[in-house]
């Protein structure tokens, strides 16, 4: 059988993925809100500020034609990597951009010698769970416990 070169789909556009710039702030918050990632007790500006201030975290921004359409907040604690705020603009779902962002986040962690990556998915989010399963992520046998160290905004 002769060798056939399969050319990439010319209509499929790969993201330009880069680190956060302050000019991205409003667009990222709008993206996170459009993807229902924000909660009234989580201040996305404060989350960004903590990531920016940390040596062990970054905010990856995915753009197409200079428009912010995807994100991932990535960090590590020296033992495990964590990924938060994986988002793709709702009008760009199912284009492979979530996979691109996850691959870039995993590369960022691998470059820092992080042996394992974890993430949390809300129990009712079956779509996200299926997405991560397709990328090779497996349910872990752990219980996540939490405690508010400041007054809980949920108590308002």
Backbone as ProteinMPNN parsed JSONL, in Angstrom:
{"seq_chain_A": "XXXXXXXXXXXXXXXXXXXXXXXXXXXXXXXXXXXXXXXXXXXXXXXXXXXXXXXXXXXXXXXXXXXXXXXXXXXXXXXXXXXXXXXXXXXXXXXXXXXXXXXXXXXXXXXXXXXXXXXXXXXXXXXXXXXXXXXXXXXXXXXXXXXXXXXXXXXX", "coords_chain_A": {"N_chain_A": [[0.855, -1.179, 0.0], [0.645, 2.207, -0.848], [2.338, 4.999, 0.657], [0.548, 7.547, 2.203], [0.22, 10.924, 2.674], [-1.368, 12.597, 5.215], [-2.915, 15.557, 5.362], [-3.25, 18.293, 7.65], [-6.424, 19.526, 8.766], [-7.356, 22.376, 7.133], [-9.212, 24.184, 8.071], [-9.231, 23.947, 10.764], [-8.15, 25.646, 13.531], [-5.343, 26.255, 15.433], [-4.742, 27.227, 18.796], [-3.14, 30.219, 19.966], [-1.168, 30.04, 22.598], [-0.313, 31.563, 25.591], [1.336, 33.221, 28.374], [-0.482, 34.957, 30.941], [-1.464, 38.36, 30.557], [-1.821, 41.598, 31.904], [-3.741, 43.055, 30.52], [-5.507, 41.091, 29.799], [-7.279, 40.598, 31.843], [-10.083, 41.474, 32.197], [-11.299, 40.179, 30.016], [-10.774, 37.501, 30.649], [-12.231, 37.174, 33.038], [-14.818, 37.579, 32.051], [-14.936, 35.374, 30.315], [-14.732, 33.222, 32.168], [-17.073, 33.65, 33.578], [-18.956, 33.268, 31.526], [-18.593, 30.582, 31.131], [-19.563, 29.535, 33.429], [-17.871, 29.21, 35.664], [-17.317, 30.788, 37.826], [-18.155, 31.566, 41.213], [-20.235, 33.053, 43.691], [-18.833, 33.305, 46.04], [-16.202, 33.163, 45.316], [-13.722, 35.272, 44.322], [-12.812, 36.235, 41.25], [-10.838, 38.098, 40.493], [-9.169, 38.171, 42.745], [-8.332, 35.506, 42.734], [-6.852, 35.501, 40.35], [-4.861, 37.376, 41.063], [-3.518, 36.002, 43.135], [-2.426, 33.852, 41.69], [-0.75, 35.192, 39.887], [1.078, 36.327, 41.643], [2.428, 34.153, 42.638], [5.33, 32.073, 42.482], [4.997, 29.544, 41.722], [2.888, 29.122, 40.005], [0.799, 29.784, 37.143], [-1.095, 31.609, 34.71], [-2.51, 30.468, 31.918], [-3.29, 31.608, 28.711], [-5.412, 31.276, 26.012], [-5.594, 32.281, 22.7], [-7.287, 33.35, 19.71], [-6.852, 34.99, 16.774], [-6.113, 37.198, 18.323], [-8.178, 37.333, 20.169], [-9.286, 36.493, 23.369], [-10.046, 33.263, 24.132], [-9.785, 31.006, 25.634], [-8.622, 29.426, 28.675], [-6.421, 28.412, 31.365], [-5.605, 27.889, 34.672], [-2.704, 27.123, 36.271], [-0.787, 25.354, 38.621], [1.58, 24.291, 41.164], [2.438, 22.382, 44.079], [4.866, 21.415, 44.712], [4.683, 18.75, 44.989], [2.338, 17.851, 43.759], [0.639, 18.794, 40.756], [-1.831, 21.211, 39.922], [-4.831, 22.045, 38.222], [-6.913, 24.653, 37.361], [-9.807, 26.601, 36.501], [-10.075, 25.862, 33.779], [-11.165, 26.794, 30.752], [-13.159, 27.279, 27.868], [-14.37, 29.338, 25.376], [-17.885, 29.383, 25.038], [-18.88, 29.415, 22.378], [-16.881, 28.188, 21.0], [-16.657, 25.571, 21.676], [-15.935, 22.049, 21.472], [-13.955, 22.141, 19.531], [-11.458, 21.293, 20.001], [-9.936, 22.924, 21.588], [-9.95, 22.823, 24.383], [-8.506, 20.495, 24.845], [-6.048, 21.336, 23.806], [-5.362, 23.345, 25.648], [-5.172, 21.844, 28.003], [-3.042, 20.142, 27.342], [-0.964, 22.0, 27.133], [-0.93, 22.96, 29.771], [-0.166, 20.615, 31.111], [2.385, 20.298, 30.004], [3.646, 22.564, 31.086], [3.671, 21.887, 33.798], [5.164, 19.484, 33.711], [7.652, 20.447, 32.86], [8.514, 21.554, 35.179], [9.097, 19.472, 36.769], [7.003, 18.164, 38.011], [5.387, 15.384, 39.262], [2.728, 14.458, 39.144], [-0.599, 15.321, 38.2], [-3.555, 16.921, 39.269], [-7.059, 17.646, 39.471], [-10.15, 19.257, 40.25], [-13.553, 18.48, 39.876], [-16.845, 19.564, 39.823], [-19.383, 17.589, 41.319], [-21.817, 17.279, 39.878], [-21.155, 17.851, 37.274], [-21.12, 16.235, 34.676], [-20.357, 16.39, 32.002], [-17.841, 17.668, 32.021], [-16.441, 15.766, 33.503], [-16.49, 13.564, 31.747], [-14.995, 14.667, 29.639], [-12.421, 14.981, 30.852], [-11.914, 12.298, 31.503], [-11.633, 11.261, 28.916], [-9.183, 12.317, 28.326], [-7.501, 10.783, 29.756], [-7.563, 11.068, 32.477], [-8.328, 9.879, 35.717], [-10.772, 8.914, 38.129], [-10.008, 9.561, 41.471], [-9.344, 7.897, 44.538], [-10.097, 9.574, 46.9], [-11.126, 11.818, 49.468], [-12.282, 15.028, 49.413], [-11.778, 17.553, 51.626], [-12.738, 20.555, 53.254], [-12.252, 23.825, 54.723], [-13.25, 26.964, 55.802], [-11.059, 29.62, 56.213], [-11.387, 32.23, 56.548], [-14.205, 34.36, 57.185], [-17.033, 32.697, 55.902], [-18.277, 33.395, 52.727], [-20.545, 32.197, 51.904], [-22.267, 32.237, 53.987], [-23.6, 34.577, 53.979]], "CA_chain_A": [[0.0, 0.0, 0.0], [1.488, 3.401, -0.911], [2.284, 5.927, 1.772], [-0.294, 8.716, 1.914], [0.358, 11.979, 3.683], [-2.642, 13.188, 5.612], [-2.713, 16.96, 5.699], [-4.164, 18.774, 8.683], [-7.621, 20.238, 8.326], [-7.003, 23.795, 7.063], [-10.2, 24.998, 8.767], [-8.979, 23.825, 12.2], [-7.178, 26.648, 13.94], [-4.713, 26.029, 16.725], [-4.67, 28.404, 19.648], [-1.883, 30.823, 20.408], [-1.231, 29.951, 24.055], [0.735, 32.384, 26.193], [1.086, 33.594, 29.761], [-1.386, 36.061, 31.237], [-1.071, 39.775, 30.513], [-2.823, 42.359, 32.658], [-4.805, 43.448, 29.596], [-6.422, 39.956, 29.642], [-8.073, 40.408, 33.051], [-11.534, 41.594, 31.986], [-11.724, 39.125, 29.088], [-10.768, 36.223, 31.364], [-13.372, 37.132, 33.952], [-16.007, 37.378, 31.215], [-14.888, 33.981, 29.859], [-15.042, 32.352, 33.306], [-18.511, 33.8, 33.863], [-19.689, 32.624, 30.423], [-18.439, 29.127, 31.31], [-20.133, 29.217, 34.749], [-16.804, 28.777, 36.566], [-17.244, 31.644, 39.004], [-19.165, 31.428, 42.256], [-20.299, 34.338, 44.397], [-17.849, 33.328, 47.127], [-14.858, 33.192, 44.735], [-13.431, 36.513, 43.613], [-11.866, 35.885, 40.189], [-9.689, 39.009, 40.533], [-8.273, 37.709, 43.809], [-7.722, 34.263, 42.255], [-5.807, 35.888, 39.393], [-3.764, 38.027, 41.785], [-2.731, 34.966, 43.829], [-1.667, 33.105, 40.68], [0.286, 36.078, 39.362], [2.075, 36.559, 42.694], [3.114, 32.913, 42.987], [6.376, 31.53, 41.603], [4.626, 28.171, 41.404], [1.618, 29.107, 39.277], [0.687, 30.658, 35.979], [-2.39, 31.636, 34.023], [-2.327, 30.293, 30.479], [-4.355, 32.263, 27.95], [-5.5, 30.832, 24.626], [-6.211, 33.295, 21.839], [-7.454, 33.202, 18.265], [-6.939, 36.344, 16.212], [-5.965, 38.112, 19.456], [-9.32, 37.272, 21.067], [-9.154, 35.512, 24.442], [-11.136, 32.289, 24.041], [-9.534, 29.846, 26.487], [-7.713, 29.664, 29.792], [-6.156, 27.391, 32.379], [-4.745, 28.315, 35.761], [-1.89, 25.952, 36.571], [0.147, 25.555, 39.714], [2.023, 23.065, 41.818], [2.85, 22.557, 45.469], [6.106, 20.677, 44.874], [4.361, 17.322, 44.972], [1.288, 17.661, 42.755], [0.177, 19.935, 39.991], [-3.27, 21.446, 39.96], [-5.347, 22.852, 37.118], [-8.181, 25.312, 37.673], [-10.31, 27.562, 35.521], [-9.997, 25.478, 32.374], [-12.347, 27.378, 30.116], [-13.166, 27.546, 26.43], [-15.549, 30.125, 25.026], [-18.985, 28.491, 24.646], [-19.058, 29.32, 20.924], [-15.741, 27.462, 20.435], [-16.626, 24.219, 22.252], [-15.797, 20.908, 20.554], [-12.976, 22.449, 18.487], [-10.166, 20.789, 20.439], [-9.187, 23.93, 22.34], [-9.782, 22.33, 25.747], [-7.375, 19.555, 24.789], [-4.826, 22.134, 23.63], [-5.046, 24.016, 26.914], [-4.731, 20.824, 28.958], [-1.708, 19.695, 26.937], [-0.023, 23.069, 27.507], [-0.841, 22.952, 31.233], [0.636, 19.448, 31.486], [3.78, 20.618, 29.652], [4.136, 23.538, 32.073], [3.945, 21.125, 35.021], [6.256, 18.536, 33.431], [8.892, 21.223, 32.807], [8.885, 21.886, 36.548], [9.347, 18.233, 37.479], [5.823, 17.759, 38.772], [5.122, 13.998, 38.866], [1.315, 14.11, 39.027], [-1.507, 16.459, 38.123], [-4.908, 16.663, 39.748], [-8.018, 18.723, 39.319], [-11.432, 18.975, 40.883], [-14.734, 18.699, 39.041], [-18.069, 19.507, 40.622], [-20.029, 16.294, 41.182], [-22.899, 17.251, 38.885], [-20.653, 18.224, 35.95], [-20.794, 14.999, 33.956], [-19.684, 16.728, 30.742], [-16.427, 17.89, 32.323], [-15.869, 14.477, 33.911], [-16.28, 12.778, 30.519], [-13.88, 15.302, 28.932], [-11.165, 14.624, 31.512], [-11.732, 10.849, 31.314], [-11.136, 11.057, 27.554], [-7.778, 12.725, 28.318], [-6.732, 9.845, 30.56], [-7.703, 11.336, 33.905], [-9.122, 8.854, 36.394], [-11.3, 9.244, 39.444], [-9.076, 9.216, 42.539], [-10.001, 7.443, 45.758], [-9.814, 10.535, 47.957], [-12.218, 12.678, 49.891], [-11.835, 16.41, 49.513], [-12.311, 18.237, 52.79], [-12.452, 21.979, 53.205], [-12.56, 24.635, 55.887], [-13.06, 28.39, 55.559], [-10.135, 30.267, 57.134], [-11.952, 33.558, 56.697], [-15.657, 34.169, 57.226], [-17.568, 32.12, 54.677], [-19.225, 34.237, 51.979], [-21.783, 31.438, 51.74], [-23.111, 32.501, 55.149], [-24.32, 35.85, 53.784]], "C_chain_A": [[0.898, 1.238, 0.0], [1.275, 4.28, 0.318], [1.479, 7.146, 1.362], [-0.108, 9.721, 3.042], [-1.009, 12.575, 3.954], [-2.355, 14.607, 6.064], [-3.682, 17.38, 6.794], [-5.33, 19.526, 8.056], [-7.31, 21.735, 8.307], [-8.01, 24.688, 7.775], [-10.014, 24.92, 10.279], [-7.875, 24.801, 12.581], [-6.636, 26.305, 15.31], [-4.658, 27.343, 17.49], [-3.249, 28.938, 19.742], [-1.997, 30.835, 21.927], [-0.035, 30.671, 24.641], [0.386, 32.618, 27.654], [0.178, 34.822, 29.826], [-0.701, 37.415, 31.075], [-2.178, 40.543, 31.227], [-3.992, 42.789, 31.778], [-5.83, 42.335, 29.376], [-7.465, 39.866, 30.755], [-9.583, 40.438, 32.79], [-12.051, 40.491, 31.065], [-11.747, 37.765, 29.774], [-11.944, 36.112, 32.317], [-14.657, 36.907, 33.169], [-16.077, 35.934, 30.709], [-15.299, 33.041, 30.979], [-16.519, 32.444, 33.679], [-19.342, 33.123, 32.786], [-19.656, 31.102, 30.545], [-18.946, 28.646, 32.67], [-19.088, 28.675, 35.72], [-16.734, 29.613, 37.84], [-18.402, 31.318, 39.951], [-19.143, 32.716, 43.064], [-19.281, 34.429, 45.523], [-16.407, 33.29, 46.617], [-14.697, 34.486, 43.947], [-12.412, 36.203, 42.518], [-10.659, 36.819, 40.134], [-8.687, 38.563, 41.584], [-7.588, 36.405, 43.393], [-6.607, 34.56, 41.255], [-4.609, 36.477, 40.115], [-2.894, 37.004, 42.512], [-1.872, 34.182, 42.839], [-0.509, 33.928, 40.139], [1.421, 36.247, 40.368], [2.905, 35.318, 43.009], [4.189, 32.55, 41.973], [5.958, 30.166, 41.064], [3.287, 28.055, 40.682], [1.706, 30.021, 38.068], [-0.758, 30.635, 35.496], [-2.075, 31.553, 32.541], [-3.546, 30.859, 29.762], [-4.286, 31.775, 26.515], [-6.225, 31.87, 23.792], [-6.32, 32.798, 20.401], [-7.654, 34.601, 17.719], [-6.948, 37.407, 17.31], [-7.174, 38.187, 20.376], [-9.085, 36.175, 22.097], [-10.34, 34.562, 24.363], [-10.941, 31.085, 24.952], [-8.569, 30.214, 27.598], [-7.482, 28.388, 30.582], [-5.244, 28.027, 33.415], [-4.024, 27.06, 36.239], [-0.931, 26.291, 37.712], [0.59, 24.231, 40.288], [2.492, 23.396, 43.224], [4.164, 21.837, 45.76], [5.905, 19.174, 44.842], [3.342, 17.004, 43.871], [1.049, 18.961, 42.006], [-1.33, 20.018, 40.085], [-3.655, 22.314, 38.775], [-6.732, 23.356, 37.52], [-8.582, 26.181, 36.487], [-9.999, 27.165, 34.078], [-11.293, 25.951, 31.732], [-12.113, 27.518, 28.622], [-14.464, 28.276, 26.135], [-16.667, 29.21, 24.529], [-19.181, 28.364, 23.133], [-17.894, 28.612, 20.227], [-15.603, 26.058, 21.026], [-16.506, 23.191, 21.135], [-14.885, 21.207, 19.364], [-11.579, 21.945, 18.857], [-9.373, 21.756, 21.299], [-8.989, 23.521, 23.808], [-8.616, 21.356, 25.834], [-6.055, 20.306, 24.645], [-4.401, 22.782, 24.943], [-4.545, 23.016, 27.948], [-3.323, 20.336, 28.617], [-0.66, 20.741, 27.333], [0.157, 23.125, 29.022], [0.022, 21.786, 31.711], [2.112, 19.665, 31.143], [4.4, 21.574, 30.665], [4.526, 22.804, 33.355], [5.125, 20.165, 34.838], [7.604, 19.261, 33.427], [9.389, 21.599, 34.195], [9.062, 20.641, 37.414], [8.187, 17.725, 38.318], [5.404, 16.358, 38.334], [3.655, 13.657, 38.618], [0.491, 15.388, 38.952], [-2.889, 16.014, 38.6], [-5.777, 17.866, 39.445], [-9.3, 18.3, 40.004], [-12.545, 19.334, 39.907], [-15.95, 18.619, 39.949], [-18.826, 18.222, 40.289], [-21.079, 16.203, 40.098], [-22.42, 17.518, 37.462], [-20.173, 16.99, 35.182], [-20.072, 15.265, 32.642], [-18.192, 16.923, 30.968], [-15.754, 16.58, 32.718], [-15.575, 13.617, 32.694], [-15.108, 13.335, 29.715], [-12.547, 14.869, 29.541], [-10.89, 13.121, 31.413], [-11.14, 10.564, 29.945], [-9.663, 11.446, 27.424], [-6.906, 11.829, 29.191], [-6.784, 10.106, 32.06], [-8.658, 10.307, 34.507], [-9.605, 9.368, 37.74], [-10.321, 8.739, 40.503], [-9.865, 8.83, 43.785], [-9.581, 8.336, 46.92], [-11.109, 11.263, 48.317], [-11.647, 14.076, 50.031], [-12.551, 17.041, 50.7], [-11.944, 19.704, 52.688], [-12.857, 22.678, 54.478], [-12.296, 26.088, 55.523], [-12.122, 28.945, 56.625], [-10.507, 31.728, 57.382], [-13.461, 33.363, 56.76], [-16.193, 33.7, 55.867], [-18.533, 33.084, 53.996], [-20.545, 33.517, 51.75], [-22.763, 31.738, 52.864], [-23.919, 33.778, 55.0], [-25.782, 35.635, 53.497]], "O_chain_A": [[1.838, 1.3, 0.793], [0.203, 4.304, 0.924], [1.703, 7.714, 0.293], [-0.264, 9.392, 4.218], [-1.713, 13.001, 3.038], [-1.634, 14.824, 7.038], [-4.805, 16.881, 6.86], [-5.224, 20.083, 6.963], [-7.028, 22.312, 9.357], [-7.7, 25.845, 8.061], [-10.577, 25.737, 11.008], [-6.787, 24.772, 12.006], [-7.403, 26.088, 16.248], [-4.544, 28.421, 16.906], [-2.28, 28.19, 19.611], [-2.827, 31.554, 22.484], [1.107, 30.43, 24.25], [-0.701, 32.269, 28.116], [0.094, 35.609, 28.883], [0.471, 37.587, 31.407], [-3.346, 40.164, 31.152], [-5.122, 42.876, 32.257], [-6.905, 42.588, 28.832], [-8.44, 39.128, 30.62], [-10.281, 39.488, 33.145], [-13.12, 39.93, 31.306], [-12.639, 36.958, 29.514], [-12.584, 35.063, 32.394], [-15.503, 36.117, 33.59], [-17.154, 35.339, 30.677], [-16.127, 32.155, 30.769], [-17.14, 31.447, 34.048], [-20.337, 32.468, 33.099], [-20.584, 30.418, 30.113], [-18.775, 27.478, 33.019], [-19.383, 27.781, 36.513], [-16.145, 29.179, 38.83], [-19.467, 30.862, 39.536], [-18.119, 33.398, 43.108], [-18.904, 35.532, 45.921], [-15.477, 33.378, 47.419], [-15.455, 34.753, 43.015], [-11.252, 35.932, 42.828], [-9.567, 36.386, 39.767], [-7.481, 38.577, 41.337], [-6.403, 36.214, 43.665], [-5.543, 33.943, 41.306], [-3.468, 36.123, 39.819], [-1.669, 37.121, 42.51], [-0.713, 33.882, 43.126], [0.592, 33.41, 39.955], [2.59, 36.304, 39.986], [3.983, 35.433, 43.593], [3.997, 32.695, 40.766], [6.502, 29.692, 40.067], [2.631, 27.015, 40.741], [2.563, 30.901, 37.982], [-1.531, 29.742, 35.842], [-1.452, 32.451, 31.975], [-4.686, 30.617, 30.16], [-3.238, 31.847, 25.875], [-7.332, 32.291, 24.129], [-5.551, 31.948, 19.95], [-8.547, 35.319, 18.169], [-7.69, 38.386, 17.239], [-7.202, 39.023, 21.279], [-8.726, 35.053, 21.74], [-11.491, 34.976, 24.506], [-11.822, 30.23, 25.042], [-7.805, 31.172, 27.491], [-8.239, 27.422, 30.482], [-4.229, 28.633, 33.071], [-4.657, 26.058, 36.571], [-0.346, 27.373, 37.753], [0.05, 23.178, 39.948], [2.887, 24.524, 43.523], [4.536, 21.666, 46.921], [6.862, 18.416, 44.685], [3.475, 16.015, 43.151], [1.227, 20.059, 42.534], [-2.012, 19.017, 40.302], [-2.906, 23.204, 38.371], [-7.593, 22.592, 37.957], [-7.781, 26.451, 35.592], [-9.695, 28.022, 33.249], [-12.384, 25.546, 32.135], [-11.01, 27.834, 28.176], [-15.532, 27.872, 26.595], [-16.425, 28.348, 23.685], [-19.606, 27.312, 22.656], [-17.909, 28.451, 19.007], [-14.554, 25.428, 20.892], [-16.922, 23.433, 20.001], [-15.027, 20.595, 18.305], [-10.625, 22.15, 18.106], [-8.253, 21.446, 21.703], [-7.962, 23.844, 24.405], [-7.836, 21.391, 26.785], [-5.063, 19.957, 25.284], [-3.224, 22.768, 25.302], [-3.603, 23.302, 28.687], [-2.503, 20.138, 29.514], [0.415, 20.388, 27.817], [1.272, 23.316, 29.506], [0.846, 21.948, 32.61], [2.992, 19.262, 31.904], [5.555, 21.405, 31.054], [5.582, 23.066, 33.929], [5.982, 20.053, 35.716], [8.591, 18.733, 33.94], [10.563, 21.928, 34.365], [9.164, 20.735, 38.637], [8.386, 16.934, 39.24], [5.096, 16.151, 37.161], [3.362, 12.666, 37.949], [0.836, 16.403, 39.558], [-3.319, 14.886, 38.36], [-5.281, 18.965, 39.195], [-9.503, 17.123, 40.3], [-12.486, 20.348, 39.211], [-16.063, 17.697, 40.758], [-18.901, 17.817, 39.129], [-21.223, 15.16, 39.461], [-23.214, 17.419, 36.526], [-18.973, 16.743, 35.061], [-19.257, 14.45, 32.211], [-17.371, 16.411, 30.207], [-14.623, 16.314, 32.311], [-14.512, 13.002, 32.618], [-14.314, 12.57, 29.167], [-11.646, 14.437, 28.822], [-9.737, 12.72, 31.255], [-10.248, 9.726, 29.815], [-8.97, 10.97, 26.525], [-5.712, 12.082, 29.348], [-6.109, 9.422, 32.829], [-9.653, 9.92, 33.895], [-8.928, 10.155, 38.401], [-9.859, 7.6, 40.425], [-10.934, 9.383, 44.046], [-8.822, 7.928, 47.799], [-12.057, 11.299, 47.534], [-10.633, 14.274, 50.7], [-13.78, 17.057, 50.762], [-10.927, 20.046, 52.085], [-13.703, 22.189, 55.227], [-11.233, 26.412, 54.993], [-12.365, 28.759, 57.817], [-10.002, 32.368, 58.304], [-13.949, 32.287, 56.414], [-15.84, 34.249, 54.824], [-19.497, 33.539, 54.612], [-21.553, 34.15, 51.437], [-23.964, 31.517, 52.712], [-24.82, 34.041, 55.796], [-26.522, 36.601, 53.31]]}, "name": "protein", "num_of_chains": 1, "seq": "XXXXXXXXXXXXXXXXXXXXXXXXXXXXXXXXXXXXXXXXXXXXXXXXXXXXXXXXXXXXXXXXXXXXXXXXXXXXXXXXXXXXXXXXXXXXXXXXXXXXXXXXXXXXXXXXXXXXXXXXXXXXXXXXXXXXXXXXXXXXXXXXXXXXXXXXXXXX"}
